């Protein structure tokens, strides 16, 4: 019985020491200041983004220059009025192809931007704007055809 207690105790110590060593090796040193408040801000931004409708109306996109028409409204279809709207394209694999464009207003809530996609494949399209005095960004993943 004593041998069993000793074995279980040794196994317990080894498990705790192993966990501490792995924990120290995996900890990246980043500790967020005020995590509760940061979480509340994140939730607030996610709720605001849920009230936005972002839709790309252009069907076929290909490598090279594209005229992209997109819609930016609230969930009730009312246009978002912001003169500082920025249209951003980026590749997940590299920041080399990241570009920012200022769209033209076709009609309230409907915008046109001429963007150049040097490569075919999947691209991330983002739109930055202000709504209810908050900076928001909505995004979509699109596929660019080779031609």
TAHU-V141599 format. One line per field, one symbol per residue. phi: phi as a letter, one per 30 degrees, with the letter a starting at -180 (. if undefined). psi: psi as a letter, one per 20 degrees, with the letter a starting at -180 (. if undefined). A space follows every 50 residues. Layout:
phi->???
psi->???
This chain:
phi->.dddddddddddddddddddddddddddidbddhdddddddddddddddd ccccbccddccbdjdbcccbcbbddciddccadcdbcbcacddaddcdbc bcdcddaeicbbbcbccdbdkdbccbbcacbhhbdbbcbbcbccddk
psi->ghhgggggggggggggggggggghhipiiopppmhghhhgggggghgghi jqooppipfpprpbppoppqporrijjpqpopikppppqqphiqihjpqp qoqqpgrpipqpqoqpoiqrapqppqpprpplkppqpqrqprppqi.
